Amino acid sequence: MDKLIVKGGNRLTGTVKTSGAKNAVLPIIAGSILGETPSRLDEIPQLEDVKTICGVLEYLGVKIDSSEDHALTMDTRSITAYEAPYELVHSMRASFVVMGPLLARVGHARISQPGGCAIGSRPIDLHLKGFELLGAKITQDHGFIEATAPQGLKGADIYLDFPSVGATENIMMAACLAEGTTTLENPAEEPEIVDLANYLNQMGAHVRGAGTDVIRIEGVKHMHGSDHTVIPDRIEAGTYMIGAAMTHGDVIIENVLVEHQKPLLAKLREAGVTIEEDIDRIHVTCPGELKAINIKTMPYPGFPTDMQAQMMAMMTICRGRSTVMETVFENRFMHVVELNRMGASIETTGARGALIEGPAKLTGCEVNATDLRAGAAMVLAGLVAEGKTVIGNLHHIDRGYENLVGKLQSLGADIQRIKVQE
Ligand code: EPZ
């Protein structure tokens, strides 16, 4: 088992390059199933979650060449299975996003029911409602969800009660090979949805309106593979921006699509952070004291829930009373206890609200990552805490941050990864 050792007090200075977006690459890898010829994907981040979903596709018969750094070739000419087993799906619930493309391509999909996780129950009712409206028959037994459409899928008008990212991706991919037109109302509008739609259209699909509040998909009979370069990870980039602000550093984040960062940039500026925007890079400095701010997480283009934990770490050292309202997930405050153990002054108000009094004097101690973004928040807090912070449960962090230690070390952080005897 590994642990991170972070010694607080160093300013982050220098340049760091953002990797490809985890939350774009996972549905895009799944979407390659729709193509009857190979695809080549570039800017693939080296993450555990990418290895997991590649394992699922290889189980289904896809041949994957990952010999080249940050690239994948997906040979999807023959799909030889329609079932994704528990041992592959349970470690990453996002594997469920293979159901839509598999159902569309082979007319049958049997996926182990994805469990909940630390941040919430993570239901899939909206995914299943969409598949049924497209004509699939859904059954649930022995912990599996099975969808069949022996006569193929038919276009439909679908309204999502909540703009679910995963449901939007799954339904959009299923609709690509349906007969007729599908209208998806109230879809997720995240940049990762747009990136997926661009890849699907490069494969011969007809998807229009991704990134808006109505997506229209005209079904086609066949799709082919395509080359695609994945967009940069806006959450990874945002995490380094907050690290620069908290340490009063001077950091340039490269490979950033500034238009994807608007809500975070607005909040950082409100807190007194200096942000200079360039075409594909952002320069972050924070000469003065950080000021308290209020955030409310919302579906895109609102403030991203995936930045909530990291922002809360910053709020612990902002002067004044900050507030957080988490509207997307029902249990995304696990980092509160861990931050309070480091000396933060955070009080939760119900399951979705938190009050943060600052600036607190954070001191290093033993903490654990409870989920991916909470783990990032602990690292950020460790960068400014007095003394040594030891962070466990690193598998959460490995899922979503490529080379976190190396990137932070290159910015001057005192951070090491050590092996600890079980
Ligand atoms: C995606 O998860 C991301 N994961 C999450 O990032 C992100 O936090 C989330 O979108 C919201 O932006 C990937 O893209 C792999 P949702 P997803 O379906 O698709 C409810 C990270 O840290 N809901 O938009 O699972 C659900 O309970 C991860 O990178 C239903 O009620 O999120 C939740 O409250 C964490 N029924 C809300 O919608 C459904 O059928 C948002 O979920 C589906 C969802």
Residues whose N, C-alpha, C, O or C-beta is under 5 A from the ligand:
A	BS01	EPZ	N23 L26 A94 R122 P123 I124 D125 L126 H127 F162 P163 S164 V165 G166 A167 T305 D306 V328 F329 L372 R373
